[in-house]
Amino acid sequence: KNEVEQSPQNLTAQEGEFITINCSYSVGISALHWLQQHPGGGIVSLFMLSSGKKKHGRLIATINIQEKHSSLHITASHPRDSAVYICAVFKRFGNQFYFGTGTSLTVIP
Amino acid sequence: EPEVTQTPSHQVTQMGQEVILRCVPISNHLYFYWYRQILGQKVEFLVSFYNNEISEKSEIFDDQFSVERPDGSNFTLKIRSTKLEDSAMYFCASSMDGYQPQHFGDGTRLSIL
């Protein structure tokens, strides 16, 4: 049973396209994280959010707590955005993370 | 910018041997985490550590595993008697508190032969 589901699993986009990655979860959470994993394996935390919306550069993350759903948007995508994007939720009443399987994004020049 | 450092970057060990993976979290962070990622699979939570004790652990983190903060800077993960299925990338992370984003190390690739 997956507490966190992401879609799509794989995504190929042309440079400049607007990209959306979705995350749905089934547990009560205190926070949701969007992470970026580069081809070399390193992980970078992009956002941590528990409500509303956050923006950082070309990246926007939104969360709807009632619907247990979050989206990560990339505007004006670039080949350097190519990576695996991972949704992870921090379960309420417990210091435990549940991870999605990731969305592999390839942006073609 | 301060970062989390992990050593070694790659560890090769014979099955049954003990292995210690080391992490130096960011100096003013108080929460520490270990994760693992088996090749081709998703990242999995192992353990969180705060105030010199484990605050949460997953089912994966059985008696074979232990964590320690032996001094003010290092945070270690010990696997007592390694199995082939322990082969994975192990990531350490730290955060200022439980409500702040985590900073990840580059990982240690553990290969069990």
Interface residues (C-beta under 8 A of the other chain):
Chain A: S30 A31 H33 L35 Q37 G40 G41 G42 I43 V44 S45 F47 M48 I86 A88 F90 G94 N95 Q96 F97 Y98 F99 G100 T101 G102
Chain B: Y31 Y33 Y35 Q37 Q41 K42 V43 E44 F45 S48 Y50 S55 E56 S58 M89 F91 A93 G98 Y99 Q100 P101 Q102 H103 F104 D106 G107 R109
